[in-house]
Amino acid sequence: MHAGDDVDSLQKATRDFVAARPQLFGIAYRVLGSAVEAEDVLQEAWVRWQNADRTDIVEPAAFLATVTTRLAINTAQSARVRRESYVGPWLPEPVDTSLDPQVGAERAEAVELAVLFLLEKLNPVERAAYVLREAFDYPYRQVADILETSEANTRQLVSRARKRLAQERRERVSRTEHQRLLEAFLTAAQTGNLRALEDVLAADVVSYSDGGGVRGASRIPVIGRLHVSKYLAAFAPRFWPESDIRWVEANGCPAVLVQSGGNAVALLAVDVSAEGIDRIMWVMNPAKLSPYVASLDG
């Protein structure tokens, strides 16, 4: 092979990778719940793609999806161990979906923070099966090949994941209703209005604060309408007066970026059903907030 052929081959390899990249990121991000870890996986996939014998690869995108999924599963398995020692509740790392609502997928499925949070309870193989099928619409046969298992087992993995999510998550509301309740919640939280808070919260609401041990976030989830209302009312005078509010989009839903002295201190996101706000998620860990804020202003 001539040097020119090598250059052509590498240029084609680069084009194929760049074309597949949005989807590869979408897969890795959903399996891991972390944009930073997903980028690491893509870096490794790129190295493997460069070093692979590409002459017999008919479908680069399929090959790359397989490599990326397997790397993401391996990363997720080691991440599980790390997350067991994580200080306080772990929440997914938010991503700005205003430019790409699906984050590289066929459907905007399994991208909301609440769904990624619940998917964390599945094992990485179940999670990957669900993501490939539900977000990317891969045929069961192809998912089975990627996961190196049978088609029947793949159907079972996806079915188990669907059931688990259905058990833990009520029917969603429209985006308009989601926005309305988040606005009402924000006003009530800022003023510490207990009655108004109780009006928008579901009876079994849970508030999670992910500070990663860095910020003064609650290290245990706060559970139930009364407890959550009192908790929010108690910290309202300390938290809100110094804060600036910016409406943003995170993971396909309206969210609120809370800033103080020009620095981001929290991303507030909620999960909403007909019962009211079911989950309140405060992403306060600077390691998760910084990349998100950078992407907003980039």
C-alpha positions as a Markdown table, in Angstrom:
| # | Residue | x | y | z |
|---|---|---|---|---|
| 1 | Met | 0.0 | 0.0 | 0.0 |
| 2 | His | 1.3 | 3.5 | -0.9 |
| 3 | Ala | 1.5 | 6.3 | 1.6 |
| 4 | Gly | -1.3 | 8.0 | -0.3 |
| 5 | Asp | -3.5 | 5.0 | 0.2 |
| 6 | Asp | -2.8 | 5.3 | 3.9 |
| 7 | Val | -3.8 | 8.9 | 4.0 |
| 8 | Asp | -7.0 | 8.2 | 2.0 |
| 9 | Ser | -7.9 | 5.3 | 4.3 |
| 10 | Leu | -7.4 | 7.5 | 7.4 |
| 11 | Gln | -9.4 | 10.3 | 5.9 |
| 12 | Lys | -12.3 | 7.9 | 5.2 |
| 13 | Ala | -12.0 | 6.5 | 8.7 |
| 14 | Thr | -12.2 | 10.0 | 10.1 |
| 15 | Arg | -15.2 | 10.8 | 8.0 |
| 16 | Asp | -17.0 | 7.6 | 9.0 |
| 17 | Phe | -16.3 | 8.3 | 12.7 |
| 18 | Val | -17.4 | 11.9 | 12.5 |
| 19 | Ala | -20.6 | 10.9 | 10.8 |
| 20 | Ala | -21.4 | 8.3 | 13.5 |
| 21 | Arg | -20.2 | 10.4 | 16.4 |
| 22 | Pro | -23.5 | 12.0 | 17.5 |
| 23 | Gln | -25.1 | 8.6 | 17.7 |
| 24 | Leu | -22.1 | 7.1 | 19.5 |
| 25 | Phe | -22.2 | 9.9 | 22.1 |
| 26 | Gly | -26.0 | 9.4 | 22.5 |
| 27 | Ile | -25.5 | 5.7 | 23.2 |
| 28 | Ala | -22.6 | 6.2 | 25.6 |
| 29 | Tyr | -24.2 | 9.1 | 27.5 |
| 30 | Arg | -27.5 | 7.1 | 28.1 |
| 31 | Val | -25.6 | 4.0 | 29.3 |
| 32 | Leu | -23.4 | 6.1 | 31.6 |
| 33 | Gly | -25.5 | 9.1 | 32.6 |
| 34 | Ser | -22.3 | 11.1 | 32.3 |
| 35 | Ala | -21.2 | 13.3 | 29.4 |
| 36 | Val | -17.6 | 13.3 | 30.6 |
| 37 | Glu | -17.4 | 9.5 | 30.8 |
| 38 | Ala | -19.2 | 9.3 | 27.4 |
| 39 | Glu | -16.5 | 11.5 | 25.8 |
| 40 | Asp | -13.8 | 9.2 | 27.3 |
| 41 | Val | -15.5 | 6.2 | 25.8 |
| 42 | Leu | -15.6 | 7.9 | 22.4 |
| 43 | Gln | -11.9 | 8.7 | 22.6 |
| 44 | Glu | -11.2 | 5.0 | 23.2 |
| 45 | Ala | -13.6 | 4.0 | 20.4 |
| 46 | Trp | -11.7 | 6.3 | 18.0 |
| 47 | Val | -8.4 | 4.8 | 18.9 |
| 48 | Arg | -9.8 | 1.3 | 18.3 |
| 49 | Trp | -11.3 | 2.4 | 15.0 |
| 50 | Gln | -7.9 | 3.7 | 13.9 |
| 51 | Asn | -6.2 | 0.5 | 14.8 |
| 52 | Ala | -8.8 | -1.8 | 13.4 |
| 53 | Asp | -8.4 | -3.7 | 10.1 |
| 54 | Arg | -11.1 | -1.7 | 8.3 |
| 55 | Thr | -10.9 | -3.5 | 4.9 |
| 56 | Asp | -13.6 | -6.0 | 5.7 |
| 57 | Ile | -15.9 | -3.6 | 7.6 |
| 58 | Val | -19.0 | -3.1 | 5.4 |
| 59 | Glu | -21.0 | -0.9 | 7.9 |
| 60 | Pro | -18.7 | 1.4 | 9.8 |
| 61 | Ala | -21.6 | 2.9 | 11.9 |
| 62 | Ala | -22.7 | -0.6 | 13.1 |
| 63 | Phe | -19.1 | -1.6 | 13.9 |
| 64 | Leu | -18.6 | 1.7 | 15.9 |
| 65 | Ala | -21.9 | 1.3 | 17.7 |
| 66 | Thr | -20.8 | -2.1 | 18.8 |
| 67 | Val | -17.4 | -1.0 | 20.1 |
| 68 | Thr | -18.9 | 2.0 | 21.8 |
| 69 | Thr | -21.7 | 0.1 | 23.5 |
| 70 | Arg | -19.3 | -2.6 | 24.8 |
| 71 | Leu | -16.8 | 0.1 | 26.1 |
| 72 | Ala | -19.7 | 1.9 | 27.8 |
| 73 | Ile | -20.9 | -1.3 | 29.5 |
| 74 | Asn | -17.4 | -1.9 | 30.8 |
| 75 | Thr | -17.1 | 1.7 | 32.0 |
| 76 | Ala | -20.6 | 1.5 | 33.6 |
| 77 | Gln | -19.5 | -1.7 | 35.5 |
| 78 | Ser | -16.5 | 0.1 | 37.1 |
| 79 | Ala | -18.6 | 3.3 | 37.6 |
| 80 | Arg | -21.0 | 1.3 | 39.7 |
| 81 | Val | -18.3 | 0.5 | 42.1 |
| 82 | Arg | -17.1 | 4.2 | 42.2 |
| 83 | Arg | -20.7 | 5.4 | 42.8 |
| 84 | Glu | -21.1 | 3.2 | 45.8 |
| 85 | Ser | -18.6 | 5.4 | 47.6 |
| 86 | Tyr | -20.2 | 8.6 | 46.1 |
| 87 | Val | -21.1 | 11.1 | 48.9 |
| 88 | Gly | -24.8 | 11.7 | 49.0 |
| 89 | Pro | -27.3 | 11.0 | 46.1 |
| 90 | Trp | -25.9 | 10.5 | 42.6 |
| 91 | Leu | -27.7 | 12.3 | 39.8 |
| 92 | Pro | -26.8 | 12.1 | 36.1 |
| 93 | Glu | -24.7 | 14.8 | 34.6 |
| 94 | Pro | -27.0 | 17.2 | 32.7 |
| 95 | Val | -26.6 | 18.0 | 29.0 |
| 96 | Asp | -27.9 | 21.0 | 27.0 |
| 97 | Thr | -30.4 | 19.5 | 24.5 |
| 98 | Ser | -31.5 | 22.8 | 23.0 |
| 99 | Leu | -29.5 | 22.3 | 19.8 |
| 100 | Asp | -30.0 | 18.5 | 19.5 |
| 101 | Pro | -33.3 | 17.5 | 21.2 |
| 102 | Gln | -32.6 | 13.8 | 20.7 |
| 103 | Val | -28.9 | 13.9 | 21.6 |
| 104 | Gly | -28.0 | 11.8 | 18.5 |
| 105 | Ala | -30.9 | 9.4 | 18.8 |
| 106 | Glu | -33.8 | 8.4 | 16.6 |
| 107 | Arg | -36.1 | 9.4 | 19.5 |
| 108 | Ala | -35.7 | 11.6 | 22.5 |
| 109 | Glu | -36.0 | 8.5 | 24.6 |
| 110 | Ala | -34.1 | 7.8 | 27.8 |
| 111 | Val | -32.5 | 11.3 | 27.9 |
| 112 | Glu | -34.5 | 13.0 | 30.7 |
| 113 | Leu | -32.6 | 13.2 | 33.9 |
| 114 | Ala | -35.3 | 11.3 | 35.8 |
| 115 | Val | -35.1 | 8.4 | 33.4 |
| 116 | Leu | -31.3 | 8.3 | 33.4 |
| 117 | Phe | -31.5 | 8.3 | 37.2 |
| 118 | Leu | -33.8 | 5.3 | 37.2 |
| 119 | Leu | -31.8 | 3.5 | 34.5 |
| 120 | Glu | -28.9 | 3.6 | 37.0 |
| 121 | Lys | -30.8 | 1.0 | 39.0 |
| 122 | Leu | -30.6 | -1.5 | 36.1 |
| 123 | Asn | -27.4 | -3.4 | 35.4 |
| 124 | Pro | -25.3 | -2.0 | 32.6 |
| 125 | Val | -26.3 | -4.7 | 30.0 |
| 126 | Glu | -30.1 | -4.2 | 30.7 |
| 127 | Arg | -29.5 | -0.5 | 30.4 |
| 128 | Ala | -27.7 | -0.8 | 27.1 |
| 129 | Ala | -30.4 | -3.1 | 25.7 |
| 130 | Tyr | -33.1 | -0.6 | 26.6 |
| 131 | Val | -31.2 | 2.3 | 25.2 |
| 132 | Leu | -30.4 | 0.7 | 21.8 |
| 133 | Arg | -33.9 | -0.5 | 21.4 |
| 134 | Glu | -36.0 | 2.4 | 22.8 |
| 135 | Ala | -33.8 | 5.4 | 21.9 |
| 136 | Phe | -32.1 | 4.2 | 18.7 |
| 137 | Asp | -34.7 | 1.8 | 17.4 |
| 138 | Tyr | -32.2 | -1.0 | 16.7 |
| 139 | Pro | -33.7 | -4.3 | 15.7 |
| 140 | Tyr | -33.6 | -7.0 | 18.5 |
| 141 | Arg | -31.3 | -9.1 | 16.3 |
| 142 | Gln | -28.7 | -6.3 | 16.1 |
| 143 | Val | -29.0 | -5.5 | 19.8 |
| 144 | Ala | -28.4 | -9.2 | 20.5 |
| 145 | Asp | -25.3 | -9.2 | 18.3 |
| 146 | Ile | -23.9 | -6.1 | 20.1 |
| 147 | Leu | -24.5 | -7.6 | 23.5 |
| 148 | Glu | -23.3 | -11.0 | 22.5 |
| 149 | Thr | -26.5 | -12.7 | 23.7 |
| 150 | Ser | -29.6 | -14.4 | 22.2 |
| 151 | Glu | -32.5 | -12.5 | 20.7 |
| 152 | Ala | -34.8 | -14.0 | 23.2 |
| 153 | Asn | -32.7 | -12.8 | 26.1 |
| 154 | Thr | -32.4 | -9.4 | 24.5 |
| 155 | Arg | -36.3 | -9.1 | 24.4 |
| 156 | Gln | -36.3 | -10.1 | 28.1 |
| 157 | Leu | -33.7 | -7.5 | 29.0 |
| 158 | Val | -35.7 | -4.7 | 27.3 |
| 159 | Ser | -39.0 | -5.9 | 28.7 |
| 160 | Arg | -37.5 | -6.0 | 32.3 |
| 161 | Ala | -36.1 | -2.4 | 31.9 |
| 162 | Arg | -39.5 | -1.1 | 30.6 |
| 163 | Lys | -41.3 | -2.7 | 33.5 |
| 164 | Arg | -38.9 | -1.3 | 36.0 |
| 165 | Leu | -39.3 | 2.2 | 34.6 |
| 166 | Ala | -43.1 | 1.9 | 34.5 |
| 167 | Gln | -43.2 | 0.8 | 38.2 |
| 168 | Glu | -41.1 | 3.8 | 39.3 |
| 169 | Arg | -42.4 | 6.5 | 37.0 |
| 170 | Arg | -46.0 | 7.7 | 36.5 |
| 171 | Glu | -47.4 | 9.0 | 33.2 |
| 172 | Arg | -45.8 | 12.2 | 32.2 |
| 173 | Val | -47.5 | 15.6 | 31.5 |
| 174 | Ser | -47.2 | 18.0 | 28.6 |
| 175 | Arg | -44.2 | 20.3 | 28.3 |
| 176 | Thr | -46.4 | 23.3 | 28.9 |
| 177 | Glu | -47.7 | 21.8 | 32.2 |
| 178 | His | -44.2 | 20.8 | 33.2 |
| 179 | Gln | -43.1 | 24.4 | 32.6 |
| 180 | Arg | -46.1 | 25.8 | 34.5 |
| 181 | Leu | -45.5 | 23.6 | 37.6 |
| 182 | Leu | -41.8 | 24.3 | 37.6 |
| 183 | Glu | -42.5 | 28.0 | 37.5 |
| 184 | Ala | -45.1 | 27.7 | 40.4 |
| 185 | Phe | -42.6 | 25.6 | 42.3 |
| 186 | Leu | -39.7 | 28.1 | 41.9 |
| 187 | Thr | -41.9 | 31.0 | 43.1 |
| 188 | Ala | -43.1 | 29.0 | 46.1 |
| 189 | Ala | -39.5 | 27.8 | 46.9 |
| 190 | Gln | -38.1 | 31.3 | 46.6 |
| 191 | Thr | -40.7 | 32.7 | 49.0 |
| 192 | Gly | -40.7 | 29.7 | 51.3 |
| 193 | Asn | -44.5 | 29.5 | 50.9 |
| 194 | Leu | -45.4 | 26.2 | 52.5 |
| 195 | Arg | -49.0 | 26.1 | 51.2 |
| 196 | Ala | -48.0 | 26.9 | 47.7 |
| 197 | Leu | -45.3 | 24.3 | 47.8 |
| 198 | Glu | -47.7 | 21.6 | 49.0 |
| 199 | Asp | -50.0 | 22.5 | 46.2 |
| 200 | Val | -47.5 | 21.6 | 43.5 |
| 201 | Leu | -45.8 | 18.6 | 45.1 |
| 202 | Ala | -47.0 | 14.9 | 44.8 |
| 203 | Ala | -47.6 | 13.2 | 48.1 |
| 204 | Asp | -44.6 | 10.9 | 47.7 |
| 205 | Val | -42.2 | 13.5 | 46.2 |
| 206 | Val | -38.5 | 13.0 | 46.7 |
| 207 | Ser | -35.9 | 15.8 | 46.6 |
| 208 | Tyr | -32.3 | 14.7 | 45.7 |
| 209 | Ser | -29.3 | 17.0 | 46.0 |
| 210 | Asp | -26.1 | 15.9 | 44.3 |
| 211 | Gly | -23.3 | 17.9 | 45.7 |
| 212 | Gly | -20.7 | 15.1 | 45.4 |
| 213 | Gly | -19.5 | 16.0 | 48.9 |
| 214 | Val | -18.3 | 19.4 | 47.6 |
| 215 | Arg | -21.3 | 21.6 | 48.3 |
| 216 | Gly | -23.4 | 21.9 | 51.4 |
| 217 | Ala | -26.1 | 19.8 | 49.8 |
| 218 | Ser | -28.3 | 17.4 | 51.8 |
| 219 | Arg | -26.6 | 14.0 | 51.8 |
| 220 | Ile | -29.8 | 12.0 | 52.1 |
| 221 | Pro | -32.9 | 12.3 | 49.9 |
| 222 | Val | -35.8 | 14.3 | 51.5 |
| 223 | Ile | -39.0 | 12.3 | 51.1 |
| 224 | Gly | -42.7 | 13.2 | 51.2 |
| 225 | Arg | -44.7 | 16.4 | 50.6 |
| 226 | Leu | -44.6 | 17.7 | 54.2 |
| 227 | His | -40.8 | 17.0 | 54.7 |
| 228 | Val | -39.8 | 18.4 | 51.3 |
| 229 | Ser | -41.9 | 21.6 | 51.8 |
| 230 | Lys | -40.5 | 22.3 | 55.3 |
| 231 | Tyr | -36.9 | 21.6 | 54.0 |
| 232 | Leu | -37.3 | 24.0 | 51.1 |
| 233 | Ala | -39.0 | 26.7 | 53.3 |
| 234 | Ala | -36.1 | 26.4 | 55.8 |
| 235 | Phe | -33.3 | 27.0 | 53.4 |
| 236 | Ala | -35.2 | 29.6 | 51.3 |
| 237 | Pro | -33.9 | 32.7 | 53.2 |
| 238 | Arg | -30.3 | 31.6 | 52.9 |
| 239 | Phe | -30.3 | 30.2 | 49.4 |
| 240 | Trp | -32.4 | 32.5 | 47.2 |
| 241 | Pro | -31.8 | 36.2 | 48.0 |
| 242 | Glu | -28.2 | 36.1 | 46.7 |
| 243 | Ser | -29.2 | 34.1 | 43.6 |
| 244 | Asp | -29.8 | 34.9 | 40.0 |
| 245 | Ile | -32.2 | 32.7 | 38.0 |
| 246 | Arg | -31.7 | 31.6 | 34.3 |
| 247 | Trp | -34.2 | 29.5 | 32.5 |
| 248 | Val | -32.4 | 26.8 | 30.4 |
| 249 | Glu | -33.1 | 23.4 | 28.9 |
| 250 | Ala | -31.5 | 20.3 | 30.3 |
| 251 | Asn | -32.1 | 16.8 | 28.9 |
| 252 | Gly | -35.1 | 17.8 | 26.9 |
| 253 | Cys | -37.0 | 19.6 | 29.7 |
| 254 | Pro | -37.2 | 23.1 | 31.1 |
| 255 | Ala | -34.8 | 23.6 | 33.9 |
| 256 | Val | -33.5 | 26.5 | 36.1 |
| 257 | Leu | -29.8 | 27.4 | 36.4 |
| 258 | Val | -29.2 | 29.1 | 39.8 |
| 259 | Gln | -26.2 | 31.4 | 39.9 |
| 260 | Ser | -24.6 | 33.4 | 42.7 |
| 261 | Gly | -21.9 | 36.0 | 42.1 |
| 262 | Gly | -21.6 | 34.9 | 38.5 |
| 263 | Asn | -21.0 | 31.2 | 39.4 |
| 264 | Ala | -23.4 | 28.4 | 38.9 |
| 265 | Val | -24.4 | 26.9 | 42.2 |
| 266 | Ala | -27.2 | 24.5 | 41.1 |
| 267 | Leu | -29.2 | 23.2 | 38.2 |
| 268 | Leu | -32.8 | 22.6 | 39.3 |
| 269 | Ala | -34.8 | 20.0 | 37.3 |
| 270 | Val | -38.1 | 18.3 | 38.2 |
| 271 | Asp | -40.0 | 15.2 | 37.1 |
| 272 | Val | -43.8 | 15.9 | 36.8 |
| 273 | Ser | -46.8 | 13.7 | 36.6 |
| 274 | Ala | -50.6 | 14.3 | 36.9 |
| 275 | Glu | -50.0 | 14.0 | 40.7 |
| 276 | Gly | -47.7 | 17.0 | 40.7 |
| 277 | Ile | -43.9 | 17.1 | 41.0 |
| 278 | Asp | -42.6 | 13.6 | 41.8 |
| 279 | Arg | -38.9 | 14.3 | 41.9 |
| 280 | Ile | -36.8 | 17.4 | 42.5 |
| 281 | Met | -33.3 | 17.1 | 41.3 |
| 282 | Trp | -30.6 | 19.6 | 42.4 |
| 283 | Val | -27.4 | 19.1 | 40.5 |
| 284 | Met | -24.8 | 21.0 | 42.6 |
| 285 | Asn | -21.6 | 19.1 | 42.1 |
| 286 | Pro | -19.3 | 21.6 | 40.3 |
| 287 | Ala | -17.7 | 18.7 | 38.3 |
| 288 | Lys | -21.2 | 18.1 | 36.7 |
| 289 | Leu | -22.3 | 21.7 | 36.5 |
| 290 | Ser | -19.2 | 23.2 | 34.9 |
| 291 | Pro | -19.3 | 21.3 | 31.6 |
| 292 | Tyr | -23.1 | 22.0 | 31.3 |
| 293 | Val | -22.6 | 25.7 | 31.8 |
| 294 | Ala | -19.7 | 25.8 | 29.4 |
| 295 | Ser | -21.9 | 24.1 | 26.7 |
| 296 | Leu | -24.6 | 26.7 | 27.2 |
| 297 | Asp | -22.2 | 29.6 | 26.7 |
| 298 | Gly | -20.2 | 27.9 | 24.1 |
